Structure formats: structure tokens, C-alpha cells
Amino acid sequence: MKKIKRYSLLLSIYLMPIFSFGQSIVFDPSYPFLKSNNLVQDKDFYFLTLMEQLPEVKSVISQNKSLHHRLLELKNDIKNTPYHCLDSITCYVTPFLWTKEETESVEHDLVQMFNVHNRALHILGKNMRASGYFIRYHSLNDIDLVKKAWEDAAKDMNYILKAYTTNEGLLYPSIDSTTFAVSGKHYRLLMKETLLMLDHNADSMDLFFQPGLQLSLFLLFVNYRDEAARFEPLDITNAKAYRRISYIDWRKYPYSVILLPGEGPVNNKPISPLGKYRCILGAEQYRKGEAPFIVVSGGFVHPFETPYCEAFEMKKYLVDKLGIPDSVVIMEPHARHTTTNIRNTNRIIYQQLIPADKQILCTSTPDQIDYICSKRFKDRCIRVMDYVPWRGMKQVDRFDLTFYPVKKSLQMDASDPLDP
């Protein structure tokens, strides 16, 4: 019996690399992201950017007869749709929506193709894992990882196409909506011109998903919804602070960073009174030596199409009014809710090699601290993000709470294309 157990153990060790191939977490903070010519695409649809930018992957996809046939059908729709849609604005995007059957059919084609072209699959999977953008799927093998990423991409393209032609199903209706009335003549004209622009670009499309992808990006473009790309790359926006990270003696500080969540401005002012209060509280904690950096988190949120970014205005207030050094303040300029204040700060922690085994100190006004510590907020995170973006959260006092970051936060989620 002992010999059998020993043999089984040796066999399992020998076979482990085979069954775990492509399943380990290999997030690489130094991973060089590939780029299209569109920063919004690269954040919302990095899986599709990889299929465009990895030569061997692009080659096998473009040569697949079934997927190429889909591309030709969609190109035909691009050419004909502008002249067939006279009444309903949704008519312009209907041919480009991915039905359940079409999504599953593409998935089947991808599986068959990559089962034959295993090297291309390995290249794609390696890039996906190293980016961290698909980290919640790390336990899947490469084929299932691709299937899941394609399902997400199809769903998220559909969200944009539907939301920005109906103004329905928006994540945050009061601040996410179209710039123009979807029932108005001007928007109908915009849609027709958008399809004509798509037709203008059609000859350069050689992958099956590009017509729907480009239409999705055009819809965000005509509605000025480029929030996901603003202040990118953050390596440049935060260059002074990021350069200090490797020189910090972390043993001197109880916390890694002081997180200050934003508050939307009011009365056309660049920063709200509560935003100022949070800056004052954060500056106090920094001067006490609690952490070497302050993270100001908040994007272009309230009111609708505000010209003010919460993080930018808070950093300006900290530096110009409170005397905090520029190299201390890290901007996180994309979060549009308290849920993503935490999630996006976690990303900076992991991507910039700030010690993740140290707690983050979150400092804010009492109402927000109470909200973050509530069951209601935890339930919202699970409902909207499908996970809780922290561990070990504790309320310290009326103005402060602490938590550890979680690596799941690296996952990109284009179900909110304005802050994926």
C-alpha cells in the first residue's frame, strides 16, 4: 500500500506541469502592454487588442474561413445599414449586436482553431495572464481563458451598442447617458455619419470582431465618453511619485498609502467642500508619518459631463493649498464610485510594486467611512463587481479605516466602459 501511495505521489508530481499548464497566476508588473491606436480600446477590450497586435494570433484568426465569412457579412452590413435605417436609431447597431447563438458559434470556432494552432494559443494566453487584466480567470486553462474573455468582450460591446442608442441599461444613468437626445434628429444624423465613417474604414478591417468593436468605440467617441483614457498613461501622470517608490524604506510606515476617495464638485466649483475636508484629513495623516504616499481617487463624475476630475482637483488642493509635495501625491483619476476608489487603488499597489502585505489607510469624512464599513457597501461590491475588493477591513475611528488589497482588483471590467 505504501508503495502504491508513493507511486501515485510521484506520478501526480510528474503530471502536474501538464495539467497546470497555463493555470498559474503569472501577473507580471513589468509586462509591456501592447497598444492599438485607441487607448479606450486598450483598456476596455485588451483581449481584442491582443488578437490584433500579436502577429501569430492575428494570422491564424484572419485565415479561419468561418470567422472570415462573419467579417464579410458584417462589412456588407456596414455598407447597407446607413441607407436602410430611416426611423429607429437602434436599427443602426442591430446588425452588429452579438446574439447568444453568434457568440457561442464564434467561441466554437476559436476553440477549434486554437486546438490546432497551439503555439498561437500559448502566446495569447501568456500575454493575457501577464497583463493581470484576466486574473479572476487564472485557474482556467488557456482554451477556457480565451472562451471567457470572448464572452466578456461580446457582452461588453453589446452593452455599449445598446446603451448609447437607447439610453437604457446604463450602470449610472444620471452620469453615463448620451450627450445628445437619442430620439432627436441630430443623433440620428450622427449615427448615419458614424456608419459612413465605419464604411470608410472597412477596407482596413481583417478580423471578425472589428466592425462591432469600431462601432462601439465610435459611439463612445461621439458622446465624448473617453473617461477611461484620460490622464493615461498613469506612469507619466504620476511620474514624480512613482520614481520615489523604489527608494522608500517601508519599515518606517504603518501603512502603504493614504487613500482619499473623491467627492463630486457642486455649483460649478472645481472641488467640493467635502473633497477639501478629505484633503485636510489626509494631509494630517501624511504629516504624522502614517504612509509615504497619498492616493487621491476619483474621475470625471458629478455632475453630468463635468469638466472637473476629482483626483486632479484634490491633488491640486493638497499641493497648492496644503503644501504637500507633488511627489507624494498619486492620482487615480478614473474611479466613478466608492467601489472603484478601492479597486483602482489596489491596482496601483500591485502594478507599482508597493508592498501589498501592508495595510492601506483610507481617510475620509465620517459619512463615507460609515458607508464603506457597512453591509450595504459590501453587498453593492458583490452585486456590481462580483467580489469584495479588500480583505481584513477595520474601522479605526470616525475618519479612518484600514484594509489589505486583493489581487482580483487587477481584472479589467468593461461592463463599465468609462472605468473598466
MITI-174063 format. One line per 8 residues: number of its first residue (from 1); their letters; for each residue x negated, y, z negated of N, C-alpha, C, O. Coordinates in steps of 0.05 Angstrom, whole numbers, m for minus. Layout:
NUM) A) X/Y/Z/X/Y/Z/X/Y/Z/X/Y/Z  ...
This chain:
1) MKKIKRYS) m17/m24/0/0/0/0/m17/25/0/m12/44/14  m39/25/m16/m57/48/m17/m70/53/10/m73/76/18  m77/31/24/m89/34/50/m70/46/70/m78/62/87  m44/38/68/m24/48/86/m21/78/81/m19/94/100  m19/86/56/m16/115/49/m40/131/59/m37/153/69  m64/119/55/m88/134/63/m89/137/94/m96/158/104  m81/115/108/m80/116/137/m59/137/146/m64/152/165  m36/138/133/m15/157/140/m25/186/136/m19/203/152
9) LLLSIYLM) m40/190/114/m50/217/108/m70/225/130/m69/248/140  m89/207/137/m108/214/157/m95/219/184/m103/237/199  m74/203/190/m60/206/216/m46/233/217/m47/247/237  m34/241/194/m20/267/193/m39/290/196/m33/310/209  m63/288/184/m83/309/187/m93/311/215/m97/332/226  m97/287/228/m106/287/256/m86/299/275/m93/313/293  m60/293/270/m39/302/288/m30/331/282/m16/343/298  m37/341/258/m27/368/250/m32/389/271/m14/405/277
17) PIFSFGQS) m56/391/282/m61/412/302/m42/410/326/m35/430/338  m34/385/333/m17/382/356/11/393/350/22/408/366  22/386/327/49/394/321/51/422/311/72/435/312  29/433/301/29/461/291/19/481/312/17/505/306  12/471/336/2/489/357/21/511/362/45/507/368  11/536/359/28/559/365/48/565/343/65/582/348  45/553/319/65/557/299/54/572/275/69/580/257  28/577/273/16/590/250/19/621/254/22/631/276
25) IVFDPSYP) 19/635/231/20/664/232/m8/674/240/m27/670/226  m9/688/263/m35/697/272/m34/727/278/m47/737/296  m17/742/263/m16/771/267/m45/782/265/m59/776/246  m52/798/285/m79/809/286/m77/840/286/m69/851/306  m84/853/264/m83/882/263/m99/897/284/m94/920/290  m119/883/295/m136/895/315/m127/888/344/m140/895/363  m104/875/346/m93/867/372/m90/891/390/m77/911/382  m101/891/415/m98/913/433/m71/911/449/m69/894/467
33) FLKSNNLV) m52/927/442/m26/925/455/m28/932/485/m41/951/493  m13/916/501/m11/922/529/9/944/533/28/947/517  7/959/555/24/982/559/36/982/587/22/976/607  61/989/588/74/996/614/70/1026/617/53/1038/604  86/1038/634/84/1067/637/106/1080/620/113/1104/625  118/1065/601/141/1076/586/137/1067/556/140/1043/550  132/1086/539/128/1080/510/153/1069/497/151/1052/480  177/1078/506/202/1067/495/204/1037/502/211/1021/484
41) QDKDFYFL) 198/1030/526/199/1002/534/180/986/517/187/964/508  156/996/513/136/980/498/143/975/469/135/955/457  160/993/458/169/988/430/195/972/429/197/954/413  213/977/447/239/963/447/237/936/460/251/917/451  221/933/481/221/908/497/193/899/502/185/895/525  177/895/481/149/887/485/147/860/498/128/855/513  166/842/493/166/816/507/167/819/537/153/805/552  184/838/546/186/843/575/161/857/586/152/852/608
49) TLMEQLPE) 149/875/570/124/888/577/102/867/581/86/868/600  101/847/563/81/826/565/85/810/591/65/803/605  110/804/598/115/789/623/107/805/648/100/794/668  108/832/646/99/849/668/69/852/669/57/852/690  56/854/646/28/862/644/8/839/642/m16/843/646  17/815/636/m1/792/635/m1/779/663/19/766/670  m23/782/678/m23/773/706/m14/744/711/2/739/729  m24/726/695/m17/698/700/12/692/693/25/676/707
57) VKSVISQN) 23/705/673/51/702/666/68/714/688/88/702/697  62/738/696/77/752/717/77/735/743/98/734/757  55/723/749/53/708/774/72/684/774/86/680/794  73/669/752/90/645/752/119/653/752/136/639/763  126/675/739/154/684/738/163/694/765/185/687/775  146/710/778/154/721/804/156/699/826/170/703/846  142/677/822/143/655/842/165/635/837/169/617/853  179/638/815/201/620/808/225/626/826/235/649/826
65) KSLHHRLL) 234/606/842/255/611/862/281/620/849/294/638/859  289/607/828/315/613/815/314/642/804/334/656/808  293/649/790/291/676/778/288/697/800/298/719/798  275/690/822/272/709/844/299/714/857/305/736/866  315/693/859/342/696/870/359/715/854/375/731/864  356/714/827/370/732/810/362/761/815/378/780/816  336/765/819/326/791/825/338/802/851/346/825/851  340/786/872/351/795/897/381/802/894/390/821/905
73) ELKNDIKN) 395/787/878/423/793/873/426/820/859/444/836/866  409/825/839/411/850/824/402/873/842/414/895/839  383/869/859/375/891/877/398/898/896/402/921/903  413/878/904/437/882/921/458/898/906/471/916/917  461/892/880/480/907/863/471/936/860/488/954/860  445/940/858/435/968/856/443/984/881/450/1007/879  441/971/904/446/985/929/475/991/932/482/1012/944  493/974/923/522/976/929/537/990/907/557/1004/913
81) TPYHCLDS) 529/987/882/545/997/859/551/1027/860/574/1034/855  533/1044/867/539/1073/866/563/1081/883/576/1101/878  568/1065/904/589/1073/923/616/1058/917/636/1064/929  615/1039/899/639/1024/892/652/1034/867/676/1030/862  637/1048/850/647/1057/824/657/1086/826/641/1104/825  683/1089/828/694/1115/831/709/1125/807/712/1149/802  719/1106/791/736/1114/768/723/1108/741/719/1126/725  716/1083/736/706/1075/710/676/1077/708/662/1067/725
89) ITCYVTPF) 667/1091/688/638/1094/684/624/1068/677/601/1064/684  639/1050/664/627/1024/656/622/1007/681/606/988/680  635/1013/703/631/999/728/602/1000/737/592/981/750  589/1022/731/561/1025/740/542/1005/726/522/998/738  548/996/702/530/978/688/539/949/688/523/932/681  564/944/694/575/917/692/558/896/706/553/875/695  549/901/731/533/880/745/507/874/731/494/853/736  498/891/713/471/888/700/473/877/672/453/873/658
97) LWTKEETE) 497/873/662/501/861/635/495/831/637/503/817/656  482/821/617/475/792/616/497/777/602/501/780/578  512/761/617/533/745/605/519/722/589/496/716/593  535/708/573/524/686/557/514/664/576/493/652/572  529/659/598/521/638/617/495/646/631/478/629/635  493/671/639/469/680/653/445/680/635/423/672/643  449/689/610/426/688/591/416/660/587/392/655/586  435/641/584/427/613/580/414/601/605/396/585/603
105) SVEHDLVQ) 424/609/628/412/599/653/383/609/656/366/593/664  378/634/650/351/645/651/333/630/630/311/623/636  344/626/607/330/611/586/322/584/596/299/575/592  340/570/610/335/544/621/312/545/642/294/529/642  314/566/659/293/569/679/266/574/667/245/564/676  265/591/646/240/597/633/228/572/620/204/568/621  244/556/607/235/532/594/223/513/615/201/502/611  238/508/637/228/490/658/201/501/669/182/486/674
113) MFNVHNRA) 200/527/674/176/539/686/152/536/668/130/529/677  156/543/642/133/543/624/125/515/615/102/511/606  143/496/618/135/468/613/116/458/634/99/441/628  117/470/657/98/463/679/73/480/677/51/470/680  77/506/672/54/525/671/47/530/641/53/552/630  35/510/629/30/512/600/9/533/593/10/545/572  m10/538/611/m31/558/606/m18/586/604/m24/602/586  0/592/622/14/618/622/30/621/596/31/642/584
121) LHILGKNM) 43/598/588/59/599/563/41/604/539/48/620/522  17/592/539/m1/596/516/m11/625/515/m13/637/494  m17/637/538/m25/665/539/m3/683/529/m8/701/513  21/678/538/44/694/529/48/691/499/51/711/484  49/666/489/53/661/461/32/673/443/37/683/422  7/671/452/m15/682/437/m13/712/433/m17/723/411  m5/726/455/m1/755/453/23/762/435/21/781/420  44/747/438/68/752/421/61/750/392/69/767/376
129) RASGYFIR) 47/729/385/40/724/356/21/745/346/24/755/323  1/751/361/m20/770/352/m8/798/348/m17/812/330  12/805/363/24/832/361/39/836/334/41/858/324  49/814/323/65/816/298/94/823/304/111/822/286  100/831/329/127/840/336/148/818/335/172/823/335  139/793/334/157/770/334/153/752/309/157/728/310  143/765/288/133/749/265/154/733/250/148/714/237  179/742/253/200/726/239/205/699/253/219/682/242
137) YHSLNDID) 194/696/277/198/671/292/172/655/292/168/637/308  154/661/273/127/649/273/127/619/271/109/605/281  148/607/259/148/578/255/157/563/280/154/539/281  166/577/300/175/564/325/151/557/343/131/571/342  154/536/358/133/531/378/136/552/401/155/567/401  116/552/419/115/573/439/140/574/457/150/595/464  150/551/465/174/550/482/198/562/467/212/579/479  202/554/442/225/565/427/221/595/421/240/610/419
145) LVKKAWED) 196/603/417/190/631/412/198/648/437/211/669/434  192/638/460/199/652/485/230/653/488/241/673/496  243/630/482/272/629/484/285/650/466/303/664/474  275/651/441/287/670/422/282/699/431/299/716/428  258/705/440/251/732/449/268/740/473/277/763/475  273/721/492/290/728/515/319/733/506/331/752/515  329/717/488/357/722/477/359/750/465/378/764/470  339/757/450/339/784/437/338/806/459/353/826/457
153) AAKDMNYI) 321/802/479/318/823/499/344/826/515/352/849/521  356/804/522/382/806/537/403/820/520/418/836/530  405/812/495/425/824/477/420/854/474/439/869/473  395/862/471/389/890/466/392/907/491/400/930/489  386/896/515/393/910/539/423/915/541/432/936/548  438/894/535/467/896/536/477/918/516/496/933/523  465/919/493/473/940/473/470/967/485/489/984/483  448/973/497/443/1000/508/462/1005/531/474/1027/533
161) LKAYTTNE) 465/986/549/483/990/572/512/995/564/525/1012/576  521/981/544/549/985/534/551/1010/518/570/1026/523  533/1014/499/536/1036/480/535/1063/494/549/1082/487  517/1065/515/513/1091/527/530/1095/553/525/1112/569  551/1078/555/572/1083/575/600/1083/563/619/1091/575  601/1074/537/628/1074/524/628/1090/498/649/1097/488  604/1095/487/602/1108/460/615/1090/439/625/1101/419  615/1064/443/626/1045/424/605/1026/415/586/1020/430
169) GLLYPSID) 608/1015/390/590/995/380/563/1006/371/544/990/368  561/1032/368/536/1045/361/529/1039/332/547/1037/315  503/1036/326/495/1030/298/502/1053/280/512/1048/258  495/1077/288/502/1101/273/517/1120/291/505/1137/303  544/1117/293/559/1132/313/556/1162/312/556/1175/333  553/1174/289/552/1203/287/526/1215/297/525/1239/304  505/1199/299/479/1210/308/467/1195/332/447/1203/343  480/1172/340/469/1156/362/481/1162/389/471/1152/409
177) STTFAVSG) 503/1176/390/520/1177/413/507/1190/438/486/1202/436  521/1189/460/512/1201/485/511/1232/482/526/1243/466  494/1244/497/493/1273/497/517/1285/511/526/1307/504  527/1271/531/550/1281/547/574/1264/542/572/1240/535  598/1275/546/623/1260/543/624/1238/564/621/1243/588  627/1213/555/627/1190/574/650/1191/593/649/1179/614  672/1206/586/695/1208/604/693/1232/622/711/1236/639  672/1248/620/671/1272/636/659/1268/664/646/1248/669
185) KHYRLLMK) 665/1287/681/655/1286/709/625/1287/710/612/1274/727  613/1303/692/584/1306/693/570/1279/688/550/1273/701  580/1264/668/567/1239/661/571/1219/684/553/1203/689  594/1219/696/598/1201/719/579/1208/742/568/1190/754  574/1234/746/555/1242/766/527/1232/758/511/1223/775  520/1236/732/494/1226/722/490/1197/727/469/1188/735  511/1181/722/509/1152/726/505/1145/755/488/1128/762  519/1159/773/515/1153/802/486/1160/810/473/1144/823
193) ETLLMLDH) 477/1183/801/449/1192/808/429/1173/796/408/1168/807  435/1162/772/417/1143/759/415/1117/775/393/1107/779  437/1107/786/436/1084/803/421/1089/828/407/1072/839  423/1113/839/408/1120/863/378/1122/857/362/1114/874  371/1131/834/343/1131/825/333/1102/822/310/1096/829  351/1085/811/343/1057/808/338/1045/836/320/1029/839  355/1051/855/352/1041/882/326/1052/894/312/1037/909  319/1077/888/294/1088/897/270/1072/887/249/1071/901
201) NADSMDLF) 272/1061/863/250/1045/851/252/1015/857/234/1000/848  272/1007/871/278/978/873/255/963/887/250/940/880  242/975/906/221/961/921/198/953/903/183/934/909  194/967/880/172/961/862/179/940/842/163/932/826  204/931/842/213/911/823/208/883/834/218/876/855  194/867/819/188/840/828/194/818/806/187/795/810  206/826/784/214/807/763/243/810/758/255/831/759  256/788/751/285/785/750/298/805/730/321/813/735
209) FQPGLQLS) 285/812/709/297/828/688/294/858/693/307/874/679  278/866/712/271/894/715/294/913/723/295/935/713  313/904/739/336/922/744/351/930/719/357/953/715  358/910/703/373/916/678/356/931/658/366/949/644  331/924/657/313/938/638/310/968/646/312/985/629  305/973/672/302/1000/681/327/1017/678/326/1040/671  350/1004/682/375/1019/678/379/1025/649/388/1047/642  372/1007/631/374/1012/602/356/1036/594/365/1053/579
217) LFLLFVNY) 332/1036/605/314/1058/598/323/1084/610/320/1105/598  334/1083/634/345/1107/646/368/1119/629/370/1143/627  385/1101/618/407/1111/602/397/1125/577/408/1145/568  377/1114/565/365/1128/542/352/1155/551/354/1175/537  340/1154/574/327/1178/585/347/1201/589/342/1224/581  369/1195/603/388/1217/609/402/1228/585/413/1250/585  401/1212/563/414/1221/538/393/1232/518/399/1236/495  369/1236/528/347/1247/511/341/1230/487/333/1240/466
225) RDEAARFE) 345/1203/489/342/1185/467/314/1172/468/312/1148/472  294/1188/465/266/1178/466/254/1178/438/229/1178/435  271/1177/417/260/1179/390/239/1158/384/220/1164/369  242/1134/395/223/1113/388/195/1119/397/175/1108/386  192/1136/417/165/1143/428/153/1168/417/130/1173/421  169/1184/403/159/1210/393/137/1206/372/139/1188/355  116/1221/374/93/1220/357/75/1195/362/56/1191/347  83/1179/381/66/1156/388/43/1165/406/47/1182/422
233) PLDITNAK) 19/1152/403/12/1132/384/7/1143/356/m6/1165/354  15/1129/335/11/1139/308/m18/1139/301/m26/1154/283  m35/1124/315/m64/1125/310/m75/1153/315/m94/1161/302  m63/1167/333/m71/1195/338/m57/1214/319/m70/1232/308  m31/1210/316/m16/1228/298/m28/1227/270/m29/1248/256  m36/1204/260/m47/1201/233/m77/1196/232/m87/1185/214  m90/1206/253/m119/1200/256/m135/1208/231/m152/1192/222  m131/1231/220/m147/1240/197/m143/1222/173/m162/1214/159
241) AYRRISYI) m118/1215/167/m113/1197/144/m123/1169/150/m135/1157/132  m118/1158/173/m127/1131/179/m157/1128/178/m167/1107/170  m172/1149/185/m201/1147/183/m211/1143/154/m232/1132/150  m195/1153/135/m203/1151/107/m199/1123/95/m211/1116/74  m181/1107/107/m172/1082/95/m196/1064/88/m197/1053/66  m214/1061/106/m236/1042/101/m256/1051/79/m272/1036/70  m254/1077/72/m272/1088/51/m260/1088/23/m273/1096/4  m235/1080/21/m222/1082/m5/m230/1059/m24/m232/1036/m15
249) DWRKYPYS) m236/1066/m49/m241/1046/m69/m214/1041/m82/m205/1056/m100  m201/1020/m73/m173/1015/m81/m170/1008/m111/m148/1009/m122  m192/1000/m123/m192/993/m152/m185/1017/m169/m176/1014/m192  m189/1041/m159/m184/1065/m174/m154/1073/m176/m147/1090/m192  m138/1059/m160/m110/1068/m158/m90/1046/m166/m94/1023/m158  m69/1053/m181/m49/1033/m187/m32/1025/m163/m23/1002/m162  m29/1043/m144/m12/1038/m121/m27/1043/m95/m46/1057/m94  m17/1031/m73/m30/1034/m47/m22/1061/m35/m40/1076/m26
257) VILLPGEG) 4/1067/m35/13/1093/m24/36/1103/m40/49/1087/m55  42/1128/m38/66/1140/m49/85/1145/m26/80/1162/m9  108/1131/m25/127/1134/m4/148/1155/m11/160/1153/m33  151/1175/6/172/1195/3/192/1193/25/186/1201/48  216/1181/20/236/1179/41/248/1207/48/251/1224/30  254/1211/73/264/1237/82/293/1242/75/308/1224/67  301/1267/79/329/1276/76/334/1295/99/319/1314/104  356/1291/113/362/1307/137/366/1336/130/377/1343/110
265) PVNNKPIS) 356/1354/148/359/1383/143/388/1392/146/404/1378/159  394/1414/135/421/1426/136/419/1455/144/398/1468/141  441/1466/154/443/1494/161/421/1504/180/411/1526/178  413/1485/199/393/1492/219/366/1499/207/350/1513/220  361/1491/182/335/1495/170/318/1470/175/328/1448/178  291/1473/177/274/1451/184/272/1429/163/267/1406/169  275/1437/137/273/1418/116/294/1424/95/299/1447/89  306/1403/84/328/1406/65/317/1411/37/294/1405/31
273) PLGKYRCI) 333/1422/19/324/1425/m9/316/1398/m22/296/1397/m37  331/1376/m16/323/1351/m27/297/1341/m16/281/1328/m30  292/1347/10/266/1340/22/243/1354/7/222/1343/3  248/1380/0/227/1395/m14/223/1383/m42/200/1380/m51  245/1376/m56/242/1364/m83/225/1339/m81/208/1335/m98  230/1322/m61/215/1297/m59/186/1303/m54/169/1288/m64  180/1323/m38/152/1331/m34/139/1340/m60/116/1332/m65  153/1356/m75/142/1365/m101/136/1342/m120/115/1341/m133
281) LGAEQYRK) 155/1323/m121/151/1300/m138/128/1283/m128/112/1273/m144  126/1279/m102/104/1263/m91/77/1276/m95/57/1262/m101  76/1302/m92/51/1317/m97/42/1313/m126/18/1310/m131  61/1314/m145/54/1309/m173/42/1282/m177/22/1279/m191  53/1261/m164/43/1234/m167/15/1232/m155/m2/1218/m166  11/1245/m132/m15/1244/m120/m36/1257/m138/m58/1246/m141  m30/1279/m149/m49/1294/m166/m55/1278/m192/m76/1282/m204  m37/1261/m200/m41/1244/m223/m59/1220/m216/m68/1205/m234
289) GEAPFIVV) m66/1217/m190/m83/1195/m182/m69/1168/m179/m82/1147/m181  m43/1169/m173/m28/1144/m171/m34/1129/m145/m33/1104/m145  m41/1143/m124/m48/1130/m98/m64/1150/m81/m62/1174/m85  m80/1139/m63/m96/1157/m46/m82/1169/m22/m92/1187/m9  m58/1160/m16/m43/1170/7/m14/1175/m1/m2/1161/m18  m2/1194/13/27/1198/12/38/1192/40/29/1203/60  58/1174/41/72/1168/66/99/1183/66/116/1179/49  102/1201/86/128/1215/89/143/1201/112/132/1199/134
297) SGGFVHPF) 167/1192/106/181/1175/124/209/1187/132/225/1193/114  213/1190/157/239/1199/167/236/1211/195/217/1225/201  255/1204/213/254/1213/240/272/1236/246/278/1253/229  280/1238/272/299/1258/281/327/1247/276/337/1231/292  340/1254/254/363/1240/245/388/1258/244/404/1259/263  391/1273/223/415/1291/219/407/1320/223/384/1328/216  425/1336/234/450/1329/247/444/1318/275/421/1316/283  465/1312/290/463/1301/316/444/1317/334/447/1341/337
305) ETPYCEAF) 424/1302/346/404/1314/363/389/1337/350/383/1357/363  383/1334/325/367/1354/311/340/1357/323/328/1338/332  329/1382/325/302/1386/335/281/1381/314/257/1382/319  290/1374/289/271/1372/267/266/1343/259/285/1327/256  241/1335/256/233/1309/246/228/1311/216/212/1327/208  241/1294/201/238/1296/172/209/1292/163/199/1308/147  196/1272/174/168/1267/166/150/1290/173/133/1298/157  153/1301/196/136/1323/205/140/1348/187/120/1360/179
313) EMKKYLVD) 165/1354/181/171/1378/164/162/1373/135/153/1392/122  164/1349/125/155/1343/98/124/1345/96/113/1355/77  111/1334/117/82/1336/117/73/1366/117/55/1374/103  87/1381/134/81/1410/136/85/1424/109/69/1441/101  106/1416/95/111/1429/69/90/1420/48/81/1437/32  83/1394/49/62/1385/30/36/1399/34/22/1406/15  28/1402/59/2/1414/66/2/1444/63/m16/1456/50  22/1457/75/22/1486/76/31/1499/49/21/1520/42
321) KLGIPDSV) 51/1487/36/62/1499/12/52/1488/m14/49/1502/m34  45/1462/m14/37/1449/m39/7/1443/m40/m3/1433/m60  m8/1448/m19/m37/1446/m19/m48/1418/m19/m70/1413/m27  m32/1399/m9/m42/1371/m7/m59/1369/19/m50/1379/40  m82/1357/17/m99/1355/41/m86/1341/64/m71/1321/60  m90/1350/88/m79/1339/113/m86/1309/115/m70/1293/124  m110/1302/107/m120/1275/110/m108/1255/89/m114/1231/90  m91/1265/72/m78/1249/51/m51/1240/61/m41/1219/53
329) VIMEPHAR) m38/1255/79/m10/1251/86/m8/1235/112/m18/1242/132  6/1212/110/11/1195/133/40/1199/141/59/1196/125  44/1205/167/71/1209/178/82/1182/188/69/1168/203  106/1176/179/122/1154/191/147/1168/203/166/1172/189  146/1176/229/166/1194/240/189/1181/254/202/1194/271  196/1156/248/216/1142/264/240/1133/247/262/1129/259  237/1129/221/259/1117/205/284/1134/207/283/1159/206  307/1121/209/333/1135/212/352/1128/189/375/1136/189
337) HTTTNIRN) 342/1112/170/358/1104/147/338/1095/125/315/1090/131  348/1094/101/331/1086/79/320/1058/83/298/1051/74  336/1041/96/327/1013/102/300/1014/117/282/999/111  299/1031/137/275/1032/154/253/1050/143/230/1049/152  260/1068/124/239/1081/109/220/1060/97/195/1063/98  232/1040/85/216/1019/72/203/1001/93/179/995/92  219/992/112/208/973/133/185/986/148/164/973/151  188/1010/157/167/1023/174/142/1029/157/120/1028/168
345) TNRIIYQQ) 145/1035/132/122/1039/114/107/1013/111/82/1013/111  121/991/108/108/965/107/91/960/131/69/950/129  101/967/154/86/963/179/59/978/178/39/966/186  60/1002/169/35/1017/167/15/1003/148/m9/1002/154  26/993/126/9/979/107/m6/956/121/m30/954/118  8/939/135/m4/916/148/m21/923/172/m43/912/175  m11/941/188/m26/948/213/m52/963/207/m71/961/223  m53/978/185/m76/994/179/m94/981/157/m113/994/147
353) LIPADKQI) m88/957/151/m104/941/131/m105/955/104/m126/954/90  m84/968/97/m81/978/69/m73/954/52/m56/939/60  m85/951/28/m81/926/13/m51/921/8/m37/937/m5  m42/898/18/m14/891/15/m8/877/m12/15/872/m19  m30/872/m27/m26/860/m54/m24/881/m75/m22/875/m99  m24/906/m67/m19/928/m86/10/938/m82/20/937/m59  22/947/m103/50/957/m101/51/984/m87/32/1000/m88  73/989/m74/79/1016/m63/96/1030/m84/114/1019/m96
361) LCTSTPDQ) 89/1056/m88/105/1072/m106/123/1090/m89/114/1106/m73  149/1086/m93/169/1102/m78/179/1123/m97/191/1117/m118  176/1148/m90/184/1171/m106/205/1187/m91/202/1193/m68  227/1193/m105/249/1208/m92/267/1221/m113/261/1219/m137  288/1233/m104/308/1245/m122/325/1222/m134/328/1201/m121  336/1226/m158/349/1204/m172/371/1190/m157/373/1165/m159  388/1204/m142/410/1191/m128/399/1170/m109/410/1148/m106  377/1177/m94/367/1158/m75/353/1134/m89/355/1112/m80
369) IDYICSKR) 339/1140/m111/326/1118/m126/347/1098/m136/344/1074/m134  369/1109/m147/391/1092/m156/402/1075/m133/409/1052/m136  405/1088/m110/416/1074/m86/398/1051/m77/407/1029/m72  372/1057/m76/353/1036/m67/353/1012/m86/349/989/m77  357/1018/m111/356/996/m131/383/982/m134/386/963/m150  403/990/m119/429/979/m122/433/954/m105/419/949/m85  453/938/m113/460/914/m97/472/923/m70/468/908/m50  485/946/m69/496/956/m45/474/960/m23/479/953/0
377) FKDRCIRV) 451/970/m31/430/975/m12/418/948/m3/412/944/20  414/930/m22/403/903/m15/422/890/5/413/878/25  448/891/0/468/879/18/467/892/46/470/878/66  462/918/46/460/932/72/436/922/88/438/918/112  413/919/74/390/909/88/395/882/100/387/877/123  408/865/85/413/838/96/433/839/119/430/825/139  453/857/117/473/859/138/461/871/164/467/862/186  444/891/161/433/906/184/408/893/195/403/891/219
385) MDYVPWRG) 390/884/176/364/874/184/361/844/182/342/832/193  379/831/167/379/802/163/357/793/144/351/769/143  345/812/129/326/805/109/322/829/90/332/851/96  309/824/68/303/846/49/274/854/53/257/837/49  268/879/59/241/887/67/223/894/43/207/912/44  226/880/21/209/883/m2/210/858/m19/226/841/m15  192/857/m38/193/837/m59/185/850/m85/169/869/m85  195/840/m107/188/850/m133/194/879/m138/179/893/m151
393) MKQVDRFD) 217/888/m129/224/916/m133/232/921/m162/247/906/m174  222/943/m174/228/951/m201/232/981/m203/216/996/m191  252/990/m217/255/1018/m222/238/1026/m246/241/1014/m268  222/1046/m242/203/1055/m264/217/1076/m281/216/1074/m306  230/1096/m268/244/1117/m282/264/1129/m263/270/1117/m242  275/1152/m269/295/1164/m252/285/1172/m225/300/1174/m206  259/1177/m223/247/1187/m198/230/1167/m183/221/1173/m161  225/1144/m194/205/1125/m183/214/1096/m184/228/1088/m202
401) LTFYPVKK) 206/1081/m163/209/1052/m163/184/1041/m150/170/1055/m136  179/1015/m154/156/1002/m141/165/977/m127/185/965/m134  150/969/m107/155/944/m93/131/935/m78/113/951/m73  130/910/m71/109/899/m53/120/897/m25/144/891/m21  104/902/m4/113/900/23/116/870/31/105/853/19  132/866/52/134/838/63/127/839/93/133/859/107  115/818/102/104/817/129/127/816/150/122/823/174  150/807/142/173/806/161/178/833/174/189/835/196
409) SLQMDASD) 170/854/160/176/881/170/162/887/196/169/906/210  142/872/204/128/876/229/146/870/253/140/879/275  166/854/249/184/847/271/197/871/284/209/888/270  195/874/310/209/895/324/237/887/329/243/864/336  256/906/326/284/900/328/298/922/345/306/943/335  301/916/371/313/936/389/344/937/387/356/950/404  356/924/367/384/928/363/389/957/354/412/967/356  368/971/344/368/1000/342/346/1010/361/323/1012/352
417) PLDP) 353/1016/386/332/1023/405/318/1050/399/298/1056/411  330/1066/381/318/1092/374/297/1088/352/281/1106/348  298/1066/338/277/1060/318/276/1029/315/286/1018/296  263/1016/335/262/987/335/244/976/313/242/951/311
